Amino acid sequence: MRNHYPAILAKEIGKRFAAQLFIAIFLAGSATTLGCQSPGGPGIETSSVDAAPAQDAGRADHDISVSSPSAEGVGGVTVGEQRLLVLLIDNADEPPRVSAQTARKVIDDVANWLETASYGRMTLNSTVVGWIALSGAGVADEQKIYLAAQALGVDFADYDRLLYLFSGGEVVGGGSTPGKIDLSFGQGATEKILHLSRAAVGQFDDTEEVRHVIIHELGHGFGLPHADSISSITGESTKYGDFVDSMGQGYGHYNADYKQLLGWLKTDEITTVTQSGTYQLKSLESGQGVRGLRIIQKTMEIGELAGEHYYMLETRNTTGLAKDLPHNTAGGVLIHLVRPEGSQSPYERKAFASDATPETPSHDSADFALMPGRTFNDAEHGIFITLSALSENGAQLVINLGDAAIGSDPQIESISAELQGTGPYQANFSLQVSDPAQPLAVFWNHSVTGEGRDG
């Protein structure tokens, strides 16, 4: 499995806003002037601006006003054309790592990823401007960035979304607004209030990690929260605990619930399970059929988490964008518990990866998938989910609701193992098991010990 922890750090840095400011991880120094000299270096396409020194507002907060995210900013508005303005800001004291042409390719890759993940229901129409030399600038210097872009003929009103890509920064990091917000640009008679989403990435480069940090931050701008997990050790949530989802630690598609929130999965592509039975589920990456199964766990009438709490089931294949899925997640069904976020959060709801392999407890979802022959039990709420068959195209699940007896464990009548050969060894296993309530599927979980080996 790829070590995802650099990506975790990348997505963690710059996450929080203090009213209208991103944190200063992107800031390479204190900028007091609008310096627009060429950073130089071969292959670097630079936009130069002749401008008088700007007043040093000491990164003054009052130049940028931010309102609360509107309902328009979360879900439903991320279908169709999204007009994205990408500003390349050279805020370091050395040339950018990549040319403007290469930056264009990175953004095109991100656009292709999003169009594929949305099944063609969303397109990113992006304009890339830069490099613009603004030594030491960060998002806190947004007025300076705005003036520099305006001097190049850029009108922010032509766009729905902003993305700042900074050449400097100590590590790859990102920050973003939750959905669209009201931003104030200019002052006095020239002030404009624009309703936009805004994201930024530091230490921009031509890497897979940077591409997915951009995808993650744009996801927040679309109105998506993080994809967390529920620790099977503590029972508490683990931030970024979903090892598959790009809104967590992964590089894969947004999960099925988030796709439904964005309008990428339609009503007939999500089945709400209301009675026991056998259900078919197509892989999330496919462009057809039912790609999510929704099972209501409970409905809370009062409190911060009032509303429906439900499971969303999905399966992923091992091709295309999902090729880097960790451990067993590419060979099973992923179960997310979705619950309301409450009034203190700008987001409507959040999905938590749930552990279907409790015999190997962990904080994150590296081995959370439900495997063929296994049953996920939520006995408290009468929900029993068995994965009875799995193929590259999808999964078949037997779901029982309300009857604990149906979801009870099968009876093992006998089990034996015979070791053959002198090395390499072959072990033959036999099992007699019965379950009068439902068809059986068998899952083997082997552990080999001895001679200093454990596996």
Legacy VTK file of the C-alpha trace (Angstrom):
# vtk DataFile Version 3.0
C-alpha trace
ASCII
DATASET POLYDATA
POINTS 455 float
0.000 0.000 0.000
1.222 3.465 -0.841
2.214 5.542 2.146
-0.602 8.068 2.191
0.648 10.069 5.130
2.324 12.845 3.109
-1.067 13.392 1.473
-2.731 13.465 4.880
-0.352 16.196 5.977
-0.931 17.997 2.723
-4.659 18.068 3.196
-4.423 18.918 6.867
-2.308 22.010 6.399
-4.172 25.193 5.727
-7.549 23.648 6.439
-8.978 26.095 8.885
-10.143 29.642 8.359
-10.038 32.408 10.923
-13.055 34.246 9.533
-11.681 35.326 6.186
-8.067 34.130 6.175
-6.369 30.920 5.226
-3.571 30.025 7.623
-0.151 31.368 6.814
1.544 28.138 5.731
1.460 29.494 2.187
3.140 32.743 3.092
6.787 32.985 2.178
7.373 36.289 3.921
5.855 39.653 4.653
4.887 41.348 1.405
4.632 45.130 1.505
4.743 45.891 -2.210
3.201 44.567 -5.384
6.397 43.217 -6.869
5.784 41.933 -10.386
9.214 41.184 -11.747
9.862 38.072 -13.763
10.987 35.098 -11.691
13.169 34.070 -14.612
14.283 30.585 -15.443
13.913 28.645 -18.712
10.404 27.694 -19.763
8.691 29.916 -17.231
5.856 31.931 -18.717
5.461 35.056 -16.635
2.883 37.805 -16.563
4.438 41.152 -15.630
2.495 44.088 -14.228
3.648 47.671 -13.815
2.098 48.820 -10.576
2.726 51.242 -7.788
3.552 49.792 -4.393
0.450 48.695 -2.569
-0.299 49.915 0.900
0.905 47.427 3.458
-2.198 46.427 5.326
-0.213 43.957 7.388
-2.357 41.232 5.800
-5.279 43.300 7.045
-8.386 41.235 7.537
-10.707 44.128 6.735
-9.848 44.038 3.030
-11.558 40.672 2.582
-15.058 40.074 3.871
-16.616 36.635 4.032
-20.194 35.622 4.715
-21.475 32.244 5.815
-21.783 29.640 3.060
-25.166 29.731 1.386
-27.330 26.717 0.705
-26.393 27.156 -2.955
-22.840 26.216 -2.064
-23.548 22.668 -0.955
-24.764 20.203 -3.525
-26.829 20.574 -6.627
-24.744 23.364 -8.181
-21.856 21.181 -9.282
-23.500 19.838 -12.420
-22.951 21.413 -15.785
-20.194 23.899 -16.536
-18.107 25.207 -13.649
-16.039 28.279 -14.562
-12.717 28.091 -12.732
-10.111 30.854 -12.602
-6.637 29.519 -11.798
-4.045 32.083 -10.746
-0.404 31.003 -10.658
1.305 33.083 -7.968
5.084 33.101 -7.762
5.454 34.052 -4.093
8.879 32.524 -3.528
12.337 33.978 -3.966
13.196 31.445 -6.644
11.659 30.448 -10.000
8.527 28.256 -9.938
9.089 24.521 -10.228
7.044 24.206 -13.410
6.132 26.298 -16.435
2.728 27.798 -17.025
2.259 25.244 -19.808
2.846 22.378 -17.378
0.486 23.988 -14.877
-2.148 24.001 -17.617
-1.635 20.246 -18.048
-2.057 19.638 -14.303
-5.360 21.538 -14.311
-6.506 19.634 -17.410
-5.781 16.353 -15.606
-7.851 17.514 -12.639
-10.686 18.535 -14.979
-10.612 15.123 -16.673
-10.673 13.390 -13.269
-13.716 15.372 -12.180
-15.552 14.873 -15.445
-14.981 11.110 -15.222
-15.944 10.960 -11.540
-19.160 12.896 -12.279
-20.031 10.622 -15.237
-19.817 13.655 -17.493
-22.399 15.572 -15.471
-19.913 18.275 -14.509
-17.296 19.972 -16.662
-14.551 22.288 -15.478
-14.017 25.208 -17.827
-10.761 26.627 -16.518
-8.680 29.692 -17.334
-5.057 29.639 -16.165
-3.317 33.000 -15.626
0.314 33.455 -14.643
2.874 33.186 -13.448
2.281 36.428 -11.544
5.261 37.500 -9.422
4.095 38.624 -5.972
6.979 38.000 -3.608
5.847 36.651 -0.257
2.128 36.808 -1.068
-0.458 34.416 0.318
-4.223 34.221 0.452
-4.183 36.860 3.188
-2.936 39.213 0.470
-5.951 38.573 -1.708
-6.421 42.262 -2.560
-2.914 42.381 -4.009
-3.602 39.251 -6.036
-6.880 40.745 -7.222
-5.199 43.991 -8.353
-2.449 42.088 -10.167
-4.965 39.899 -11.985
-7.144 42.924 -12.790
-4.131 44.657 -14.343
-3.848 41.658 -16.680
-7.440 42.103 -17.791
-8.932 39.380 -15.581
-12.495 39.943 -14.359
-13.302 37.762 -11.354
-17.018 38.196 -12.101
-16.595 35.903 -15.128
-15.997 32.892 -12.861
-17.762 30.676 -10.329
-14.658 29.437 -8.562
-11.137 30.607 -7.707
-8.013 28.508 -7.330
-4.716 30.047 -6.206
-1.614 27.961 -6.896
1.421 29.264 -4.998
4.962 28.384 -5.960
6.208 28.707 -2.364
5.450 27.022 0.923
7.193 24.621 3.257
5.090 21.616 2.210
2.320 20.811 -0.249
-0.758 22.155 1.497
-4.263 23.293 0.762
-7.146 25.328 2.076
-10.604 26.122 0.788
-14.008 27.593 1.520
-16.909 25.262 2.347
-19.061 25.893 -0.692
-19.525 29.337 -2.189
-19.224 32.457 -0.080
-19.488 36.218 -0.575
-16.073 37.790 -1.167
-15.353 41.504 -1.380
-12.780 42.676 -3.916
-11.603 46.256 -4.314
-12.465 49.168 -2.089
-14.810 52.136 -2.091
-16.443 52.840 -5.437
-14.641 49.919 -7.075
-15.715 47.317 -4.515
-17.317 44.156 -5.886
-19.142 41.503 -3.864
-18.827 38.179 -5.677
-20.284 34.797 -4.744
-17.485 32.295 -5.297
-15.773 29.234 -3.923
-12.072 29.684 -3.218
-9.229 27.219 -2.822
-5.453 27.460 -2.589
-2.544 25.040 -2.807
1.034 25.772 -1.747
4.283 24.393 -3.172
2.613 23.753 -6.494
4.350 21.164 -8.668
3.697 18.589 -11.370
3.003 15.631 -9.052
0.161 13.200 -8.424
0.003 14.379 -4.827
-0.574 17.997 -5.873
-3.281 16.942 -8.333
-5.195 15.194 -5.608
-4.737 17.991 -3.096
-6.373 20.219 -5.731
-9.182 17.671 -6.176
-9.616 17.569 -2.391
-9.747 21.348 -2.023
-12.093 21.802 -4.961
-14.301 19.184 -3.290
-14.690 21.474 -0.291
-15.619 24.260 -2.685
-18.279 21.982 -4.146
-19.696 21.650 -0.632
-18.115 18.369 0.519
-16.773 17.749 4.046
-13.936 15.389 4.831
-14.379 11.644 4.423
-13.649 10.280 7.898
-13.870 6.859 9.503
-15.210 5.445 12.737
-12.409 3.802 14.686
-13.156 0.199 15.576
-10.768 0.652 18.508
-12.245 3.698 20.217
-15.586 4.149 18.478
-14.639 7.766 17.799
-14.278 9.405 14.401
-10.867 9.586 12.732
-10.244 12.630 10.552
-9.287 11.706 6.981
-9.846 8.072 8.029
-11.288 7.031 4.667
-8.305 5.581 2.799
-10.186 5.427 -0.517
-11.978 8.758 -0.926
-10.157 11.876 -2.169
-11.944 13.796 0.598
-10.100 11.539 3.045
-6.629 10.049 2.647
-7.280 8.334 -0.664
-6.896 9.142 -4.327
-10.182 7.543 -5.455
-13.549 8.953 -6.439
-15.688 10.794 -3.920
-17.946 8.275 -2.165
-21.459 7.440 -3.383
-23.209 9.657 -0.842
-21.082 12.664 -1.728
-21.743 12.042 -5.425
-25.461 12.017 -4.715
-25.097 15.258 -2.745
-23.405 16.880 -5.737
-26.020 15.647 -8.189
-23.593 13.266 -9.880
-25.680 10.230 -8.887
-29.382 10.520 -9.656
-32.346 9.188 -7.690
-32.661 6.015 -9.782
-28.938 5.282 -9.314
-29.280 5.025 -5.521
-31.617 2.383 -4.067
-33.108 2.923 -0.600
-33.489 -0.496 1.026
-36.812 -0.759 2.880
-37.251 -4.516 3.060
-35.140 -7.647 3.310
-33.947 -9.147 0.061
-31.137 -9.612 -2.447
-29.735 -6.480 -4.043
-27.368 -5.826 -6.932
-24.757 -3.058 -6.823
-22.660 -1.822 -9.748
-19.132 -0.520 -9.185
-18.969 3.170 -8.314
-16.666 3.880 -11.255
-19.115 2.458 -13.793
-21.428 4.825 -15.590
-24.608 2.813 -15.332
-26.949 1.030 -12.946
-27.412 1.304 -9.195
-24.133 2.437 -7.619
-25.298 3.031 -4.046
-27.509 1.178 -1.560
-28.991 3.310 1.213
-30.216 1.743 4.474
-31.742 3.995 7.137
-30.229 3.218 10.541
-32.284 5.611 12.657
-33.943 9.009 12.688
-33.160 11.421 15.496
-35.888 13.961 16.223
-33.943 16.433 18.354
-30.361 17.506 19.058
-27.458 18.626 16.932
-27.515 15.400 14.910
-31.274 15.453 14.308
-32.317 13.849 11.031
-31.757 10.599 9.196
-28.697 8.480 9.935
-28.135 5.859 7.266
-25.662 3.447 5.735
-24.519 3.950 2.139
-22.995 0.912 0.447
-20.694 1.011 -2.580
-18.174 -1.203 -4.342
-15.147 -0.143 -6.354
-13.201 -1.841 -9.098
-9.448 -2.003 -9.618
-9.248 -0.187 -12.930
-8.707 3.397 -13.950
-8.775 5.999 -11.228
-9.282 3.429 -8.464
-6.121 1.445 -9.203
-4.409 2.632 -6.016
-7.040 1.400 -3.578
-5.352 0.110 -0.417
-5.491 -3.434 0.936
-8.789 -5.214 0.404
-10.980 -2.251 -0.475
-10.852 -3.035 -4.193
-12.254 -6.510 -3.499
-15.259 -5.832 -1.322
-18.080 -3.499 -0.379
-17.447 -0.250 1.485
-19.987 0.753 4.115
-20.332 4.403 5.125
-22.403 5.661 8.009
-23.839 9.023 6.964
-25.184 11.430 9.546
-26.156 15.118 9.752
-23.393 17.565 10.600
-25.420 19.865 12.835
-25.868 23.623 12.913
-22.242 24.339 13.855
-20.959 22.931 10.579
-21.234 24.548 7.152
-21.801 21.111 5.652
-25.093 19.265 5.429
-23.862 15.781 6.288
-20.732 13.654 6.531
-19.860 10.066 5.571
-17.831 7.870 7.931
-16.227 4.631 6.707
-17.391 1.775 8.944
-15.309 -1.285 9.809
-16.609 -4.570 8.404
-13.545 -6.476 9.682
-13.729 -6.010 13.467
-11.273 -8.846 14.089
-8.531 -6.482 12.884
-9.505 -3.248 14.675
-8.022 -0.017 13.380
-8.599 3.722 13.343
-8.752 4.075 9.555
-10.368 2.267 6.661
-7.335 0.482 5.200
-9.034 -2.907 5.696
-12.649 -1.891 6.378
-14.251 -3.501 3.305
-16.915 -6.187 3.614
-15.529 -9.277 1.884
-17.402 -12.107 0.121
-19.002 -14.445 2.650
-18.867 -11.903 5.473
-21.797 -10.257 7.267
-21.849 -6.751 8.687
-24.064 -6.721 11.779
-25.749 -3.701 13.302
-27.875 -5.781 15.672
-28.958 -2.747 17.687
-30.830 -1.397 14.667
-31.684 -4.755 13.085
-29.449 -4.390 10.009
-27.525 -7.387 8.639
-25.588 -7.064 5.363
-23.991 -10.105 3.702
-21.833 -9.918 0.588
-22.807 -13.075 -1.275
-21.060 -12.515 -4.618
-18.527 -10.125 -6.116
-17.178 -9.506 -9.618
-15.349 -6.765 -11.492
-18.691 -5.271 -12.479
-20.354 -5.186 -9.079
-21.651 -7.019 -6.046
-24.644 -9.013 -4.864
-25.748 -8.485 -1.282
-28.282 -10.190 0.950
-29.745 -7.587 3.305
-31.947 -8.532 6.245
-33.773 -5.927 8.263
-35.355 -6.244 11.670
-34.986 -9.976 12.384
-31.957 -10.741 14.523
-32.478 -14.476 14.058
-31.972 -14.137 10.298
-28.713 -12.330 10.908
-27.444 -14.769 13.528
-24.215 -16.692 13.011
-24.317 -19.973 11.056
-23.602 -23.189 12.951
-20.188 -24.771 12.333
-20.603 -28.535 12.572
-17.035 -29.566 11.785
-13.785 -28.141 10.494
-10.526 -29.890 9.635
-7.212 -29.219 7.926
-4.693 -31.614 6.360
-1.116 -30.610 5.589
0.477 -32.239 2.534
3.994 -32.180 1.105
7.382 -31.424 2.588
7.768 -27.842 1.377
6.293 -25.935 -0.150
3.324 -27.174 1.821
-0.262 -27.473 0.728
-3.069 -27.346 3.246
-6.494 -28.782 2.476
-9.359 -27.413 4.560
-12.839 -28.818 4.902
-15.838 -27.280 6.612
-19.357 -28.376 7.421
-21.639 -25.494 8.286
-25.368 -24.875 8.204
-27.711 -21.926 8.401
-31.433 -22.596 7.994
-32.255 -18.905 7.565
-30.288 -17.930 4.459
-27.860 -19.150 1.769
-24.251 -19.533 2.818
-21.068 -18.011 1.503
-17.723 -18.852 3.117
-14.861 -16.441 3.848
-11.443 -17.781 4.912
-9.151 -15.646 7.056
-5.839 -17.505 7.327
-3.061 -16.986 9.853
0.202 -18.912 9.486
2.710 -19.030 12.330
5.861 -20.947 13.014
9.544 -20.915 12.105
9.675 -17.179 12.629
6.907 -16.538 10.133
3.622 -14.869 10.728
1.166 -14.184 7.945
LINES 1 456
455 0 1 2 3 4 5 6 7 8 9 10 11 12 13 14 15 16 17 18 19 20 21 22 23 24 25 26 27 28 29 30 31 32 33 34 35 36 37 38 39 40 41 42 43 44 45 46 47 48 49 50 51 52 53 54 55 56 57 58 59 60 61 62 63 64 65 66 67 68 69 70 71 72 73 74 75 76 77 78 79 80 81 82 83 84 85 86 87 88 89 90 91 92 93 94 95 96 97 98 99 100 101 102 103 104 105 106 107 108 109 110 111 112 113 114 115 116 117 118 119 120 121 122 123 124 125 126 127 128 129 130 131 132 133 134 135 136 137 138 139 140 141 142 143 144 145 146 147 148 149 150 151 152 153 154 155 156 157 158 159 160 161 162 163 164 165 166 167 168 169 170 171 172 173 174 175 176 177 178 179 180 181 182 183 184 185 186 187 188 189 190 191 192 193 194 195 196 197 198 199 200 201 202 203 204 205 206 207 208 209 210 211 212 213 214 215 216 217 218 219 220 221 222 223 224 225 226 227 228 229 230 231 232 233 234 235 236 237 238 239 240 241 242 243 244 245 246 247 248 249 250 251 252 253 254 255 256 257 258 259 260 261 262 263 264 265 266 267 268 269 270 271 272 273 274 275 276 277 278 279 280 281 282 283 284 285 286 287 288 289 290 291 292 293 294 295 296 297 298 299 300 301 302 303 304 305 306 307 308 309 310 311 312 313 314 315 316 317 318 319 320 321 322 323 324 325 326 327 328 329 330 331 332 333 334 335 336 337 338 339 340 341 342 343 344 345 346 347 348 349 350 351 352 353 354 355 356 357 358 359 360 361 362 363 364 365 366 367 368 369 370 371 372 373 374 375 376 377 378 379 380 381 382 383 384 385 386 387 388 389 390 391 392 393 394 395 396 397 398 399 400 401 402 403 404 405 406 407 408 409 410 411 412 413 414 415 416 417 418 419 420 421 422 423 424 425 426 427 428 429 430 431 432 433 434 435 436 437 438 439 440 441 442 443 444 445 446 447 448 449 450 451 452 453 454
